[in-house]
Amino acid sequence: MNNIPSVDLSDFLSEDPKRKAKFVQEIGAAYEEIGFVSLQNHFLEDKLVNNLYQVVKDFFALPIETKKKYEIEGLGGQRGYVSFGKEHAKGKKEGDLKEFWHFGQEPSADANLPETYPNNVEVSEIAAFNETGMQAYRMLEKTGIYVLRALALYIGLEETYFDHWATNGNSILRPIHYPPITEEPKGAVRAGAHGDINLITLLMGASTGGLQVLRKDGVWMDAIPNEDELVINVGDMLERHTNNKLRSTIHRVVNPPKEQWGTPRYSIPFFMHPRSDMKLNCLEACIDENHPKAYEDITAGEFLHQRLVEIGLIKK
């Protein structure tokens, strides 16, 4: 395998049972084998993607003093701006070579959540920033729910099993800016090797390469989607919930060759989280004699808190 498999969401959305079953099998097998796919025919239109990249670049081009006023204490980086080097991969001391922004869930009035999400932080300098970000958030959330429906069928659950948990879930849209590298990094990379915390991650095509995925044989493989595809991977919550049937693959963003150090990189992942009261207990459908229960019972909220401490965004 030299690249991640490509699947077509229009197969799943078609009225043809054979095409739908084909998509379920393809994406499920890919997530058992490598944990990553690239997805065609999602709900994110090119115009919206271009608008989002423009407002994101405009924001990160603001003076650091302006950006810093949007770094809100006490939120654990869950909303607004997070400055350069604050986050690190689990088990690493060096901060990643990036700064980023977080858009979060704006739940419906009837969500009946067990928690209150922080409000999104409003940027006053760029008129369309928040509106554009939340439009993209909704389209990525919609895409993610259909991917989770396919995975529910693949593991033998009712198709809409994840709908309640993912709708109004604690998902995050994270525009990231990896600035030009100006001096030899001391052990730091743009994003250290890590697994994602959440159920699934949906990534728009980054402005330059660098994303690599760790294959089962220990070889790092470049993930190179087509321009109009989303890269979608399994996160640790889903790996845990499926008792390791679906794989949360370790991945990283490597520094470019030295001649490209002067090029910034922009990347916009959508981390799909469930509601905090979702139980991530290993599913009975994924436990058998050859695959005994691998994890203790835990809720999504408890697991998220544990991991945010490990990556340095909140204190214990």
TAGI-V595269 format. One record per residue. N is the residue number from 1. RES is the residue in one letter. PHI is phi in degrees with one decimal (NA if undefined). Layout:
BEGIN
n:res:phi
N:RES:PHI
N:RES:PHI
END
This chain:
BEGIN
n:res:phi
1:M:NA
2:N:-110.0
3:N:-153.2
4:I:-70.8
5:P:-65.0
6:S:-108.6
7:V:-128.7
8:D:-120.6
9:L:-61.7
10:S:-62.9
11:D:-63.0
12:F:-67.2
13:L:-82.0
14:S:-70.5
15:E:-85.1
16:D:-90.6
17:P:-58.7
18:K:-69.3
19:R:-64.9
20:K:-62.7
21:A:-63.0
22:K:-61.1
23:F:-61.4
24:V:-57.5
25:Q:-66.8
26:E:-64.5
27:I:-72.8
28:G:-64.3
29:A:-63.0
30:A:-63.1
31:Y:-74.6
32:E:-74.8
33:E:-86.5
34:I:-124.7
35:G:83.6
36:F:-133.9
37:V:-139.3
38:S:-108.4
39:L:-118.4
40:Q:-93.2
41:N:58.9
42:H:-84.4
43:F:-95.3
44:L:-94.1
45:E:-80.3
46:D:-56.4
47:K:-60.9
48:L:-66.0
49:V:-60.1
50:N:-62.8
51:N:-63.1
52:L:-65.3
53:Y:-60.0
54:Q:-66.2
55:V:-69.0
56:V:-66.1
57:K:-62.4
58:D:-62.7
59:F:-66.4
60:F:-68.6
61:A:-80.7
62:L:-66.0
63:P:-58.8
64:I:-58.6
65:E:-63.9
66:T:-67.9
67:K:-63.3
68:K:-61.4
69:K:-70.7
70:Y:-99.3
71:E:-94.1
72:I:-92.3
73:E:-63.8
74:G:87.7
75:L:-100.5
76:G:58.8
77:G:70.9
78:Q:-79.5
79:R:-142.2
80:G:78.0
81:Y:-92.4
82:V:-126.4
83:S:-79.2
84:F:-52.9
85:G:79.9
86:K:-72.9
87:E:-99.1
88:H:-136.2
89:A:-67.8
90:K:-54.8
91:G:86.9
92:K:-110.4
93:K:-94.7
94:E:-70.3
95:G:-71.3
96:D:-64.7
97:L:-84.2
98:K:-157.7
99:E:-127.9
100:F:-154.8
101:W:-127.5
102:H:-122.2
103:F:-95.5
104:G:-122.3
105:Q:-63.0
106:E:-114.8
107:P:-69.1
108:S:-70.7
109:A:-61.7
110:D:-100.7
111:A:-64.6
112:N:52.9
113:L:-80.6
114:P:-80.8
115:E:-141.6
116:T:-109.6
117:Y:-76.7
118:P:-64.1
119:N:-69.1
120:N:-67.7
121:V:-90.8
122:E:-89.8
123:V:-92.7
124:S:-87.8
125:E:-75.6
126:I:-124.4
127:A:-54.9
128:A:-95.4
129:F:-58.4
130:N:-68.8
131:E:-62.0
132:T:-65.7
133:G:-59.1
134:M:-75.5
135:Q:-62.6
136:A:-64.6
137:Y:-53.4
138:R:-65.6
139:M:-70.8
140:L:-70.8
141:E:-61.3
142:K:-61.6
143:T:-59.1
144:G:-61.4
145:I:-64.3
146:Y:-68.9
147:V:-62.4
148:L:-65.8
149:R:-63.0
150:A:-63.1
151:L:-69.5
152:A:-59.4
153:L:-62.9
154:Y:-62.7
155:I:-94.2
156:G:89.0
157:L:-102.3
158:E:-64.9
159:E:-54.6
160:T:-94.6
161:Y:-50.5
162:F:-85.5
163:D:-55.2
164:H:-60.9
165:W:-74.3
166:A:-84.5
167:T:-71.4
168:N:66.5
169:G:-72.8
170:N:-86.0
171:S:-74.5
172:I:-130.7
173:L:-104.0
174:R:-122.7
175:P:-69.2
176:I:-119.5
177:H:-118.5
178:Y:-100.0
179:P:-65.8
180:P:-54.5
181:I:-88.7
182:T:-106.0
183:E:-150.0
184:E:-55.8
185:P:-66.7
186:K:-91.5
187:G:80.7
188:A:-97.5
189:V:-124.9
190:R:-61.7
191:A:-151.3
192:G:-64.0
193:A:-57.8
194:H:-160.3
195:G:-105.9
196:D:-78.0
197:I:-77.3
198:N:-85.3
199:L:-74.0
200:I:-140.3
201:T:-118.4
202:L:-113.5
203:L:-118.2
204:M:-70.9
205:G:-52.0
206:A:-71.7
207:S:-72.0
208:T:-140.4
209:G:-72.0
210:G:130.2
211:L:-72.8
212:Q:-129.1
213:V:-120.0
214:L:-89.4
215:R:-72.9
216:K:-59.1
217:D:-84.1
218:G:86.0
219:V:-94.5
220:W:-78.9
221:M:-122.2
222:D:-66.4
223:A:-99.4
224:I:-125.9
225:P:-77.6
226:N:-69.5
227:E:-57.6
228:D:-97.2
229:E:-101.8
230:L:-95.6
231:V:-91.8
232:I:-127.6
233:N:-128.0
234:V:-77.7
235:G:-103.0
236:D:-62.2
237:M:-62.3
238:L:-73.4
239:E:-59.1
240:R:-64.5
241:H:-63.5
242:T:-95.6
243:N:54.6
244:N:75.0
245:K:-65.2
246:L:-98.5
247:R:-98.2
248:S:-91.1
249:T:-85.2
250:I:-66.6
251:H:-144.3
252:R:-154.2
253:V:-118.3
254:V:-85.4
255:N:-68.8
256:P:-73.7
257:P:-55.5
258:K:-55.2
259:E:-69.1
260:Q:-107.4
261:W:-58.6
262:G:-76.8
263:T:-97.3
264:P:-73.0
265:R:-126.3
266:Y:-119.3
267:S:-145.5
268:I:-133.5
269:P:-85.4
270:F:-114.4
271:F:-93.0
272:M:-86.9
273:H:-106.2
274:P:-84.5
275:R:-60.4
276:S:-67.4
277:D:-88.6
278:M:-67.1
279:K:-83.1
280:L:-94.8
281:N:-53.1
282:C:-57.5
283:L:-67.5
284:E:-56.0
285:A:-64.1
286:C:-109.0
287:I:-112.6
288:D:-152.2
289:E:-59.5
290:N:-84.8
291:H:-132.8
292:P:-65.7
293:K:-56.4
294:A:-98.1
295:Y:-134.3
296:E:-70.4
297:D:-67.2
298:I:-160.9
299:T:-91.9
300:A:-61.8
301:G:-63.8
302:E:-65.0
303:F:-66.3
304:L:-61.2
305:H:-58.9
306:Q:-56.9
307:R:-74.9
308:L:-65.0
309:V:-65.8
310:E:-64.5
311:I:-96.9
312:G:89.3
313:L:-84.6
314:I:-133.7
315:K:-83.6
316:K:-61.3
END
